[in-house]
Amino acid sequence: MSGPAARSGGRRARDVVVTGIGFCLPGDRGPVFTADDLWNVAARGASCLMKDDVYYGSVDLSDAMFDERLPDVPPFFSRHYTAAHRFGLVSLAEACADAELSPRSGDLADAAILVGRGGVDANIDSYLAVLRADPESIPAADAMELFVAAEQAVSPSDVALVQGALTRSRGPNFTVSCGCASSAVQIGNARRMIADGEIDIAVVTGVDVFSIKLIRNIQRLLRGAQNTYDAIRSDDMPALLPSFDSLMRPYDRRADCINHGEGSVTVVMESREHASRRDARLYGQVLAQATTRDGLANPLACDDSGSELVAAVRRCLGDRWDIGQVPYIHGGSDGNVMVTAFEANAVRELYGSAAHDLLMSSQEGCFGHNGAPAGCLGVALTLLMMRHGEVCPTANCEQPADNLTFDPVPGVRTRSLDFDYALSFNYQVGGVKSAILLGSPDV
């Protein structure tokens, strides 16, 4: 290792390390729960998306699977859990088991419980049930059930609420909602609170549920609108409106759609000192996180120059690290050609003539574009790649697009790479860009 990082490196008590990861994601042989489950899918570039009119990633979490991991949740609360509650609690339980922490024994009593949420799909049924209830005729017992369901489910803080109760934490407990960058921002919040000495341990979860019914209806609406769109389309607009009925292919020349999915990812973060005291296994470090926005007036647009993504990366690197030390980036591409364009432009600006040597892959095609979990998933996957010394391929990328400035690792095999630093990218509609700088345990 050379450069500024070598001169200022070394272990510090307030280094922020990752000690546990857990999942509740779509799988091809049942849900993905553990690091081994995740690696088995991502290392093969396997797609867990199933087609039923549209492609979608479904977790298929059974009651037995939930009860096995969370046997002591009071039924008075659990019978009102939405899919988001259940996914978030399962990934938290798996991450705690991976980190050898026991919520029931008070190991998380002083932890920060932080959640990223993007969608509201899981909240709608409880909201409408209360809105439509007739106070004059509903039995008292049913009214109480509706009240409990609503208190747990009608706000974006739904998952943080039940996770806080499960862990009995006295620490910070809050939700960030900024779409697909939500849990990435929470990773940054956790890192800063630990580095500043406010807390010693944080549990960060990203969880979302994209309603398959909603997606199917959007597909039908867009098909009906195509003729009207054709009549007003100009030469600089795409010929077809978005579709969800073909397979997403990030970085592929055939990329023309996004497929959605559901699920949850949890990451346990600690100060190095706290992790050392309990002899915890370390996956790696979260070194920095930065968020920027393109500054556009259009709330749905983004700048394809990639300039604000470059700014986020440079803010992460500061004067301590150099971009030449980062040979791999976990990309945030969801199959959208606009995302590919600004990533390619950002890589060109950051790496110059060395860009063609950069490995940059995306595993969104494995599980579907699942929104808020993406930040935590990028951290977990990238640290696993560092640990294995292998980069996972971009799922469903077989024919790399012509405008790429990096190697997208196409195919279904990992690529060997010995690396100590990596970046992970996430984005939100409206031009929000997040960059996270990750390091191996001892850099």
N, C-alpha and C positions, 0 to 999 in steps of 0.2 A: 504494500500500500504506500502511496506517495501523495504529496500535495498537502493542502491545508488541513485535511482531516487527520493525516498522519501526525502532524505537528501538534494538533489540539485534541487528539483522540484520547482513548483510555477510559477505563471504567469509572463511573461516577455513581454515587449513592442514589441520585435523583434521575438517573437514566430511566427511560420508560420502556419496559419490556413486556412482551406478550407471553403469557404463561398458559393460556387455555383457549381453545376454539371449539365451537359446537354449532350444529346445523339442524335445520328442518327444511330440506329442499327436495325438489323432485329427483327421483332416481330412476334407473332403468331396471332395477330388480328390487323395488321398494324404496322408501325414502332414504335420503342421505342424512345421516346423523353425526358421523364421526369424521376425523381427519382422514382415516383410511378409506372410508366410503367416498369422500370428496376426491381424493387422489385417484381412486380407481376409475372415476368418471372422467375427470379433467385430463389425466395423463393419456387417455385413449382418444381424446377429442370426441367423446361420445355425446350424442344428443338425446336428452331425456324428454324431448318435446313430442307430444302425441297429437295427431290430427283428428278432429271431429268437427268438420266444417272449417275450423281455423286451427292452426297449431298453437298449443298451449302447454305450459309446464305445470302439472298438478302434483301436489305433495302426496295425496292419498293417505293422510294420517288417520289411523284407526283409533277407536276408543281404547282398545287394548294397548296400543303403543303409547298413548298418552298416559294411561293409568300406570303402566310399568315404570315410567320415569317420574311421575308425580303422583304417588299413591295417597298422599295425605292432604290433598286440597279439599276443603269442605265443599260438599255437594251444593249447599245453599248458594255458593258463588260459582262453582264450576259449571253448573247446568246452564248458566247464562253466558258462558264464554263464547266469543266469536272465534272464527278460524284464526284471526290475528292473535288473540290471546293465547290460543293453544300452540300455535307455531312459536311464538316468542318465549313461552314458558319452556317448551321442549328444547329449543336451542340453548337457552340459559342453563337448563339442567345438564345438557350434554357438555357445555363449556366448563361448568363447575366440576363435573366429574373428570374431565380432561385435565383441569388444573389442580385436581385433588383438593378441592374446596367443598365444604359442606354447609349450605345455607341453614340447614336444621341445627347445626352445632354453633352457629353464630359467627362463622368465618367471614361473612359479608356484612356484619353489623355496622361497620363504619364505611362501607364501600359506597361509591357513587353508582347509581343505577341509571344509566343514560340510554335513551331509545331514539332511533330515527324512524319517522313515519312519513310516507308520501301520500298514499291514497286514502280514501274514506269509504271504500267499498264495504269493508267489514262492519262499519258503523250504521249503515243505512237502515237495516231491518229493525234494530232496536229503536232507532230514532222514530221511524214511521209507526211502530207499534204504540209508542207513547202518544204520538201526535194524533193518532186515529182513535185512541181509547176514549170511551164515554165515561166520565167520572161519576155520572148519575146512576149508571147501571152496572158497572164492573164490580164484582165481589171484592171485598177487602183483601183477601189473600192474593188474588190475581193482581190487584193494584200494587201490593208490596213486591211481587215478583217483577212487575214491569219497572218499578222504581229501581230495584237492584240492577236489573239488566241495563237500564239507561245510565245509571251512575257509573257502571263499569265500561260502557261501550260507546257513548255518543260523542266523545271528544277524541282528538288525536292523541291524548295522553293515556289512552286506554291500556296499552301494554305496559307502560311504565308503572301504572297504578297497581296492576296485579303482580308484576315482578317485584316491586317494592314491598308488597305484602308477603310474598313468598320468602324473600331474603331477610325480612324484618330489618332492613337497613335504616340507619339514622342519618345517612349521608345524603348528598345532593341527589335529587330524583326528578328528572325533567325530560321533556321530549323536544326534539328539533324537527321541524317539517320544512324541508326544501327539496322535495321531490327525490330524484335519484342520487342526490348528493347528501341526503340527510344523515346517514350513519357515518359517512366520511367526515362531515363537520363534527359529529359527536366524537369520533376518534381524535380529532384535533382538540376538542374541549377537554377530553379526558387526559390527553398528553400534557396540556398546559396546567391543569389542576394538580396532576401528579408532580410535574417538574417544579411547580411553585411551592410544593409542600402542603397544599390544601388538603389533599387526600393521599393515601398510600395505594389504594386499589380501586379500580373502576371496572364495571361490567357494561359493555356497550353492545347494544342489539339494534339491528336493522330488520324491520319486518313490514311486509305489505301483502295485500290480497287484491289482485286484479280480477274483478268479476268476469267470469267467462261469458255470462249472459250479456253483460254490457259490451264486451268485445264483439260478440256475434252480432249484436244489434248495430254497433258502429259499422261493422263490415257491410251489413245490408243497407244502411243509410248511405254509405259511400258509393255502393254499387248503383243505387238509385240516383245519386247526384252526378254520376260521371258524365251524362249527356249535357247537363247544364254547365259543368266545368269545362267540357270540350268547347262550348260556345264562347266562353270568355277567356280561354287560355291564351297566353302570349308565348312567344318563342323561348323566353327564358324560364318558363315554368315546365315541370315534368309532365309527360303525356298522360300518366295515370295517377289517380289519387291513391293514397296509401292502401296496402292490402295486408291481411293477416293470414291468407290462405296458402302461402308458399313458405318454404323454410328459410329462416333468417340465415344470412351468410356474411358475417362481418369480414371486411377487407377482401371480399371476393368480387370479381368483376360482374357477377350476376346478382349482387346484393340489391334487393328491391323492397324489403319489408322488415318489420320488427315482429317478433313473436313474444308474447308476454308469459309470465309465470308468477308463481306465488311462493311464499316461504319466509324463512328467517335465518339470520346468521348472528352469532354472539361471539365477541372477543373479550377475553379477560386481560386487563392491563394492570401492571403494578410498577412501583418504584423498584429499582434493582435491589435496594437495601431490603425492602419488604420481601421480595421474592427470595433473596439469599437467606433470610432468617428462617424461612420454612423449607429451604432446599428445593425450590421449585424448578422444574424443567423450563428452559427458555426457548421459545421459537425464534425470537429476534427482537429488534427494537423498532419503535415508532420514533423517528428522529425529528420530524417536522410535518406540519400540515398547513396549507394555505388555501384560501378561497378568494376568487375574483369573479367579476361579472363583466360582460362585454360593453355595458353602458349604452345599449340600444333602447330606443323609445318603444319598439315593438315588443310586447311581453311574450311573444311566442318565437322570436327570432334569435339567431346567433350569428356571430361574425366568423366567416369561414377562414379568415386570415390566421386564426389561432394565437393572436397576439396576447390575449389575456391568459390563455393557458401557459404561454411562455412566462408571463409575469408571475403566475402562481408557482411555477417550477423554480424560478430564480429567487423568489421569496423563501421557498423551502431550503434551497441550497445556501443562501446567504453568502458569507465570506468564509465559511468553514469547509464546504464541500465544492467539488467541481463536477460539471456534467460528464466529463470524461471518465469519472469513477462509476457511472451508472450505465451498465451494458444491457439492462433489461427494463422495459416498462410494461406494466399490466394496463392495457388499454381499456377505455370505456366504451368501445364501439358496440352498438346494439344492432348493427346492420344498416343504419341510416347513413347514406352517402355523404350528407353534410358533416356528420361526426367524423367520418374518415377523412374528409377534406381538411378540416381544421386540425386534426391530429397530425396529418402528413405535413401540413405547413408549419406547425409548431415544432415538429421534429427537425425539419430542415433548418429552421431558425436556431434551434438549440444546439444541434450537432454539426451543422455545416457539412463539409465533405465526408465526415465520418458517419453520417446518418445511415448509409447503406449497411453498416456493420451492426446496427442496433437491432436487437430482437424485441418485438412488441406484439403481444398476443392478447386475445380476448376469449373468455370462456362463457360469454353470454349465451351462445348457441347451445351450451350444455343444458342450462336450466331455464332459459327464457329470460327476457328482460323483466326483472322482478322489483325494480324501483329502489326503495330505501335499503334493502339488504346489500346492494351492490358495493358500498364502501367497505363494510366489514368483510364481505366475500373477497374483495380485491386484496385486502390486507392478509387474510388467512391463506389464500391461494399463493400469493407471492412469497410469503414466508415459508410455506411448504416447498415451493420450487427452490428457494435458497438452500433449504435443508437437504433436499434430494440432489442438488446440483444439476437439475434438469428443468427446462422450460416447457410448459405444457403447450400443445398446439392450439391454434385458433379453431374452435369447433365449427365445422361446416365450411371452412375455407379450403377450397381445392384449386381454384384458379385466381391467384392474387390479382387485385386491380392494378391497372397500369399506372395510376397516379401515386402509388405508395412510395414513400421515401425511406422505408424501413423494411425489415424482413418480418412478415407476419406469422412465421412458423406454420405453414400450411400442412395439411395432411392429418394423420392420426398417430403420430409418434412424437415423443418428447425430443428435445434437442439438448445435448449436454452443454452445461455452462457453469463454471465455477465463479460465483459472484457474491459480493458482500453488500452491495447497495442496489436498490431498485426504487422505481417510482410507481405509484398506482393512481390512475386518473378516474374521476367521476364527474358527471355533468347533470345539470337540471335544465329543463325547458326555460327559455328566457335568457340564456347565455351565461349561466353560472358554471364556473369551472373550479374543481377541487383537485389538488395534487397532494399526495402523501409521500414523504421520503421514508423508506424503510432500510434497516440495516441488519446484518447478522448479529448474533448475541454479543460478540466481543470487539466489534470495530469501534 
